[in-house]
Amino acid sequence: MKRILVSACLLGVNCRYNGVVKADEAVLRLLNRSDLQLIPVCPEQLGGLPTPRVPSERRGNQVCTQAGVDVTEQYRRGAEETCKLAQLFQAEFAILKERSPSCGKGKIYDGTFSGTLIDGNGVTAELLMEQGILVMGESEIGEF
């Protein structure tokens, strides 16, 4: 059985930054697969941030809110706790919310809050990949 960490917001859990529930239908269909065990995680909540919360974007190694408040420590703490869950459940894969400053893989917002995407990874995605976990965004799950 494949154990997969999944951004809880993709499963319809109310943990998105804006408090809007927005499940991903393709991810929800994975719940019906007997060969998969999905483990929901929200690194932002695990790091101590509330829902809803002020939008944040990654600027280099920092994560800052739109108002300029540095929330890097909360994002790092959430990434570390997510990695602990990956180890506890022996997860080999992660399906994470694309473009997120925590979960994004490959493309994230540039830190200007202008909607501009740049090459890069969110804090959690980066740490999971360093731990050898295959990370993909919700648009890439056709591989399962």
Sequence and secondary structure as in RCSB ss.txt:
>XXXX:A:sequence
MKRILVSACLLGVNCRYNGVVKADEAVLRLLNRSDLQLIPVCPEQLGGLPTPRVPSERRGNQVCTQAGVDVTEQY
RRGAEETCKLAQLFQAEFAILKERSPSCGKGKIYDGTFSGTLIDGNGVTAELLMEQGILVMGESEIGEF
>XXXX:A:secstr
 EEEEEEGGGGT S STT      HHHHHHTT TTEEEEEE HHHHTT  SS   EEEETTEEEETT  B HHHH
HHHHHHHHHHHHHHT  EEEE TB TTT  SEEE SSSSS EEE   HHHHHHHHTT EEEEGGGGGG 
